């Protein structure tokens, strides 16, 4: 593990692989090892019906502070995604102006 893996924050996200619906951030933790342990614990305690319906968890590196309220973390993550998508679409238009 690198020093970066130990000091960075990671968000645990819940999403549905069948509907592509995000349920948002479950928790933000410090360090990849703790994120992996948290992910494993969530998966181990997940109701089988919930899993069968398509709900899964994944880890995502984030700049958010560990311990942040999950609702606030979800809102901030959504804003970050919107900015990223906006920047990407603007960049794409500049590269290929005829596609508009």
MIDOSE-1310 file (N, C-alpha, C; in nm, 2 decimals, decimal comma, always signed):
residues 100
xxxx	+0,08/-0,12/+0,00/+0,00/+0,00/+0,00/+0,09/+0,12/+0,00; +0,05/+0,22/-0,08/+0,12/+0,35/-0,08/+0,08/+0,44/+0,03; +0,16/+0,54/+0,05/+0,12/+0,64/+0,15/-0,01/+0,71/+0,11; -0,03/+0,73/-0,01/-0,15/+0,79/-0,06/-0,28/+0,70/-0,02
xxxx	-0,26/+0,57/-0,04/-0,37/+0,48/+0,00/-0,41/+0,49/+0,15; -0,31/+0,52/+0,23/-0,33/+0,53/+0,38/-0,39/+0,66/+0,42; -0,37/+0,77/+0,35/-0,41/+0,90/+0,39/-0,53/+0,96/+0,31; -0,56/+0,91/+0,20/-0,67/+0,96/+0,12/-0,81/+0,92/+0,18
xxxx	-0,91/+0,99/+0,15/-1,05/+0,96/+0,19/-1,11/+0,88/+0,08; -1,20/+0,79/+0,12/-1,27/+0,70/+0,03/-1,42/+0,70/+0,06; -1,50/+0,72/-0,03/-1,65/+0,71/-0,01/-1,70/+0,57/-0,05; -1,79/+0,52/+0,03/-1,86/+0,39/+0,00/-1,99/+0,43/-0,06
xxxx	-2,02/+0,39/-0,18/-2,14/+0,43/-0,25/-2,23/+0,31/-0,27; -2,36/+0,33/-0,25/-2,45/+0,22/-0,28/-2,53/+0,25/-0,41; -2,53/+0,15/-0,50/-2,60/+0,17/-0,62/-2,67/+0,04/-0,67; -2,76/+0,05/-0,76/-2,83/-0,07/-0,81/-2,78/-0,10/-0,95
xxxx	-2,73/-0,22/-0,97/-2,67/-0,26/-1,10/-2,78/-0,29/-1,20; -2,91/-0,31/-1,15/-3,01/-0,34/-1,25/-3,08/-0,21/-1,30; -3,10/-0,11/-1,21/-3,17/+0,01/-1,25/-3,07/+0,13/-1,27; -2,95/+0,11/-1,24/-2,85/+0,21/-1,25/-2,88/+0,33/-1,15
xxxx	-2,96/+0,31/-1,05/-3,00/+0,41/-0,96/-2,89/+0,41/-0,85; -2,85/+0,53/-0,81/-2,76/+0,55/-0,70/-2,84/+0,58/-0,57; -2,80/+0,51/-0,47/-2,86/+0,54/-0,34/-2,77/+0,64/-0,26; -2,66/+0,68/-0,31/-2,58/+0,78/-0,25/-2,46/+0,72/-0,17
xxxx	-2,40/+0,81/-0,10/-2,28/+0,78/-0,02/-2,33/+0,72/+0,11; -2,27/+0,61/+0,15/-2,31/+0,54/+0,28/-2,22/+0,59/+0,39; -2,09/+0,61/+0,35/-1,99/+0,65/+0,45/-1,86/+0,70/+0,38; -1,79/+0,79/+0,45/-1,66/+0,84/+0,40/-1,56/+0,80/+0,51
xxxx	-1,45/+0,73/+0,47/-1,35/+0,69/+0,56/-1,21/+0,73/+0,52; -1,12/+0,72/+0,61/-0,98/+0,75/+0,57/-0,90/+0,63/+0,55; -0,84/+0,62/+0,44/-0,75/+0,50/+0,41/-0,82/+0,39/+0,33; -0,75/+0,34/+0,23/-0,81/+0,23/+0,15/-0,84/+0,10/+0,23
xxxx	-0,75/+0,07/+0,32/-0,77/-0,05/+0,40/-0,90/-0,04/+0,48; -0,93/+0,07/+0,54/-1,05/+0,08/+0,62/-1,17/+0,08/+0,52; -1,16/+0,15/+0,40/-1,26/+0,15/+0,30/-1,30/+0,00/+0,26; -1,19/-0,08/+0,23/-1,22/-0,22/+0,19/-1,28/-0,30/+0,31
xxxx	-1,24/-0,27/+0,43/-1,30/-0,34/+0,54/-1,45/-0,30/+0,56; -1,48/-0,17/+0,54/-1,61/-0,12/+0,55/-1,70/-0,18/+0,44; -1,65/-0,19/+0,32/-1,72/-0,25/+0,21/-1,75/-0,39/+0,24; -1,65/-0,46/+0,29/-1,67/-0,61/+0,32/-1,78/-0,62/+0,42
xxxx	-1,78/-0,54/+0,53/-1,88/-0,55/+0,63/-2,02/-0,52/+0,58; -2,03/-0,42/+0,50/-2,16/-0,39/+0,44/-2,21/-0,50/+0,35; -2,12/-0,56/+0,27/-2,16/-0,67/+0,19/-2,20/-0,80/+0,27; -2,13/-0,82/+0,38/-2,15/-0,94/+0,46/-2,29/-0,92/+0,54
xxxx	-2,32/-0,80/+0,57/-2,45/-0,78/+0,65/-2,57/-0,75/+0,56; -2,55/-0,75/+0,43/-2,65/-0,71/+0,34/-2,76/-0,82/+0,33; -2,88/-0,79/+0,34/-2,99/-0,88/+0,32/-2,99/-0,95/+0,19; -3,00/-1,08/+0,18/-3,00/-1,14/+0,05/-3,10/-1,09/-0,05
xxxx	-3,22/-1,05/-0,01/-3,32/-1,00/-0,10/-3,27/-0,86/-0,16; -3,21/-0,79/-0,07/-3,15/-0,66/-0,12/-3,05/-0,68/-0,23; -2,96/-0,78/-0,21/-2,86/-0,81/-0,30/-2,92/-0,86/-0,43; -3,02/-0,95/-0,42/-3,09/-1,00/-0,53/-3,16/-0,89/-0,62
xxxx	-3,21/-0,79/-0,55/-3,27/-0,68/-0,62/-3,17/-0,59/-0,70; -3,04/-0,62/-0,68/-2,94/-0,55/-0,75/-2,86/-0,45/-0,68; -2,88/-0,43/-0,55/-2,80/-0,33/-0,47/-2,66/-0,38/-0,44; -2,57/-0,29/-0,47/-2,42/-0,32/-0,45/-2,36/-0,20/-0,39
xxxx	-2,23/-0,22/-0,35/-2,15/-0,11/-0,29/-2,02/-0,11/-0,37; -1,96/+0,01/-0,38/-1,83/+0,03/-0,44/-1,76/+0,14/-0,37; -1,62/+0,14/-0,38/-1,54/+0,24/-0,32/-1,50/+0,34/-0,43; -1,49/+0,47/-0,39/-1,45/+0,58/-0,48/-1,37/+0,68/-0,40
xxxx	-1,25/+0,71/-0,45/-1,16/+0,81/-0,39/-1,24/+0,94/-0,39; -1,22/+1,02/-0,28/-1,29/+1,15/-0,27/-1,20/+1,25/-0,19; -1,24/+1,37/-0,21/-1,17/+1,48/-0,13/-1,25/+1,52/-0,01; -1,36/+1,45/+0,01/-1,44/+1,48/+0,13/-1,38/+1,43/+0,26
xxxx	-1,42/+1,49/+0,37/-1,36/+1,45/+0,50/-1,42/+1,33/+0,55; -1,34/+1,24/+0,61/-1,39/+1,12/+0,67/-1,50/+1,16/+0,78; -1,60/+1,08/+0,79/-1,70/+1,11/+0,90/-1,81/+1,21/+0,86; -1,80/+1,27/+0,74/-1,90/+1,36/+0,69/-2,04/+1,29/+0,69
xxxx	-2,14/+1,37/+0,71/-2,28/+1,32/+0,71/-2,30/+1,26/+0,57; -2,35/+1,14/+0,56/-2,38/+1,07/+0,43/-2,47/+1,15/+0,33; -2,57/+1,22/+0,39/-2,65/+1,30/+0,30/-2,58/+1,42/+0,24; -2,50/+1,49/+0,32/-2,42/+1,60/+0,27/-2,31/+1,55/+0,17
xxxx	-2,25/+1,43/+0,20/-2,15/+1,37/+0,11/-2,22/+1,34/-0,02; -2,34/+1,29/-0,02/-2,41/+1,25/-0,14/-2,44/+1,38/-0,23; -2,48/+1,49/-0,16/-2,51/+1,61/-0,23/-2,38/+1,67/-0,29; -2,27/+1,67/-0,22/-2,14/+1,72/-0,27/-2,09/+1,63/-0,39
xxxx	-2,11/+1,50/-0,37/-2,06/+1,41/-0,48/-2,14/+1,44/-0,61; -2,28/+1,46/-0,59/-2,36/+1,49/-0,71/-2,32/+1,61/-0,78; -2,28/+1,72/-0,70/-2,24/+1,84/-0,76/-2,10/+1,82/-0,83; -2,01/+1,74/-0,77/-1,89/+1,71/-0,84/-1,91/+1,64/-0,97
xxxx	-2,00/+1,54/-0,97/-2,03/+1,47/-1,09/-2,09/+1,56/-1,20; -2,17/+1,65/-1,16/-2,23/+1,74/-1,26/-2,13/+1,84/-1,32; -2,03/+1,89/-1,24/-1,93/+1,97/-1,29/-1,84/+1,89/-1,38; -1,81/+1,77/-1,34/-1,72/+1,68/-1,43/-1,79/+1,65/-1,56
xxxx	-1,92/+1,62/-1,56/-1,99/+1,60/-1,68/-2,00/+1,72/-1,77; -2,02/+1,84/-1,71/-2,03/+1,96/-1,78/-1,89/+2,00/-1,85; -1,79/+1,98/-1,77/-1,65/+2,00/-1,82/-1,62/+1,90/-1,94; -1,66/+1,78/-1,92/-1,64/+1,68/-2,03/-1,71/+1,71/-2,15
xxxx	-1,84/+1,75/-2,14/-1,92/+1,79/-2,26/-1,87/+1,91/-2,33; -1,82/+2,01/-2,25/-1,76/+2,13/-2,31/-1,64/+2,10/-2,38; -1,55/+2,01/-2,32/-1,43/+1,97/-2,39/-1,45/+1,90/-2,51; -1,56/+1,81/-2,52/-1,59/+1,73/-2,63/-1,64/+1,83/-2,75
xxxx	-1,72/+1,93/-2,71/-1,77/+2,02/-2,81/-1,65/+2,10/-2,88; -1,55/+2,13/-2,80/-1,44/+2,21/-2,85/-1,36/+2,12/-2,94; -1,35/+1,99/-2,91/-1,27/+1,90/-3,00/-1,34/+1,87/-3,13; -1,47/+1,86/-3,12/-1,55/+1,83/-3,24/-1,67/+1,92/-3,26
xxxx	-1,65/+2,04/-3,31/-1,76/+2,14/-3,32/-1,87/+2,10/-3,41; -1,84/+2,01/-3,51/-1,95/+1,97/-3,60/-2,05/+1,88/-3,54; -2,02/+1,82/-3,43/-2,12/+1,72/-3,37/-2,24/+1,79/-3,30; -2,23/+1,92/-3,28/-2,34/+2,00/-3,22/-2,46/+2,01/-3,30
